[in-house]
């Protein structure tokens, strides 16, 4: 009887350990558009791109109506849908037939239901300047406009009117990480945008003011990237010797993986295969773009198969269900295949379903999990404070 009791108690402890949240370094790498915010599927977040009217087409039989706006603004969703149909420079005709717009407006704010892609073209940085924050890098503009912040305010206003939501699939996990200082030390925003840290911090200050988050991400006072990896920023122009955003997003995670490879996990977590507890750090990656998701999957599979980094990779796919399926996020369990948004990369490169407790770390355990990360962030802040005192 006593032996049975001891065996039962041991099994209870064992299974409690298996279900316990991670107690090693935990980091969250998250995209912003369509992940933290929500654009598609009844979302109301709208990122605008500028398109400029061409002066003429290559065919005299297709004249450009002069009453068309010289500059129009279209949403990120429309940009992805129609970029290949735009005119390629003046005189090179694009799609000559009208197409519907998810969201469009003229410079004076007039709503547009449709446009003809062949009558408009992208014009270098001007097309993206709202998205990349180009005004911040133009010395002739003393007070740059934070379009990112304005877009968010407009999205929140629509939400309050019951016109949808501005919160994406990755919002809750981001908010969870920014509810505890230890987890906040492990938060990384990885976006194709290009705004400087101070401008991005304004956006997160608005989130805090609205009660959506409790803490702000940490900013490196040295100017080097810490919480914010805005890959469209000039400082990343030649980083990793590529212009490809997907490869740059891979680079952010790989740099962090190589850094923590040299620091063994002290505590134990549920291993990538979900079979037992072992020494692993945990990297959670959130992304909606199928191309970028695939880049992260390939990197995670490579590092996990090598068995040299001892990092458990969890990937949350925040795209549409069709995109989740396109990335083949299928998980097999006892002969049944299910489509999952949250997956763990197993040691052989296959997927298993990620458990909530592997991602939503409790505040009690977060102190043990990311104590080293928080101390490093606080040392950076203290060094900045000391430097300011010495200057005075």
QUIDAKA-V734997 format. One line per field, one symbol per residue. ss: DSSP state (~ for helix, > for strand, _ for the rest). psi: psi as a letter, one per 30 degrees, with the letter a starting at -180 (. if undefined). burial: b if it has 24 or more other C-alpha atoms within 12 Angstrom, else e. A space follows every 10 residues. Layout:
BEGIN
ss=???
psi=???
burial=???
END
This chain:
BEGIN
ss=_~~~~~~~~~ ~~~~~~~~__ _____>>>>> ______>___ __>____>>> >>>_______ __________ >>>>>~~~~~ ~~~~~_____ _______>>> >>>>>>____ >>>>>>~~~> >__~~~~~~~ ~~_~~~~___ ______~~~~ ~~~~~~~~~~ ____>_>___ ~~~~~~~___ ~~~~__>>>> >_____~~~~ ~~~~~~~~~_ __________ _______>>> ___~~~__~~ ~___~~~~~~ ~~~~~~~~~~ ~_______>> ______>>__ >>>>>>>__~ ~~~~~~~~~~ ~~~~~~____ >>>>>>>___ ~~~~~~___> >>>__>>>>_ _>>>>_____ >>>__~~~~_ __~~~~~~~_ ~~~~~~~~~~ ~~~~~~~~~~ ~_
psi=eeeeeeeeee eeeefeeegk lkhlkkkjjk ldkgdelkdl iglgkjkkkk kkklellfkf filjkffkke klklleeeee egefflkilk fjkajfkkll kekllleggk kkflljeffl lkibfeefee efhfffgjff jeikkieeee eeeeeeeeef gggakgkafg eeeeeeegfk eeeefgkkkj lflgkleeee eeefeeeeef gflelklkkj ffflkdfjij ffkffgegkg hlfjeeeeee eeeeeeeeef efjkkelklk lefgelkljk lkkkkkkfje eeeeeeeeee eeeeeegffh kkkkkjjgal eeeeeeghhk kkjhfkklkk ejlkjlfgfa llkkkeffei kleefeeeeg eeeeeeeeee eeeeeeeeee e.
burial=eeeeeeeeee eeeeeebbbb bbbbbbbbbb bbbbbbbbbb eebbbbbbbb bbbbbbbeee eeebeeebbe bbbbbbbbbe ebbebbbbbe ebbbbeeeee bbbbbbeeee ebebbbbbbb bbeeeebbbb bbbbbbeeee eeeeebbbbb bbbebbeeee eeeebbbbbb bbbbbbbbbb bbbbbbbbbb bbbbbbbbbb bbbbebbeee ebbebbbbbb eeeebbbbbb bbbeebeeee eeeebbbbbb bbbbebbeeb beeebebbbb bbbbeebbbb bbbbbbbbbb ebbbbbbbbb bbbbbeeebb bbbbbbbbbb eebbeebbbb beeeeeeebb bbbbbbbebb bbbbbebbbb bbbebbbbbb bbbbeebeee eeeeeeeeee ee
END
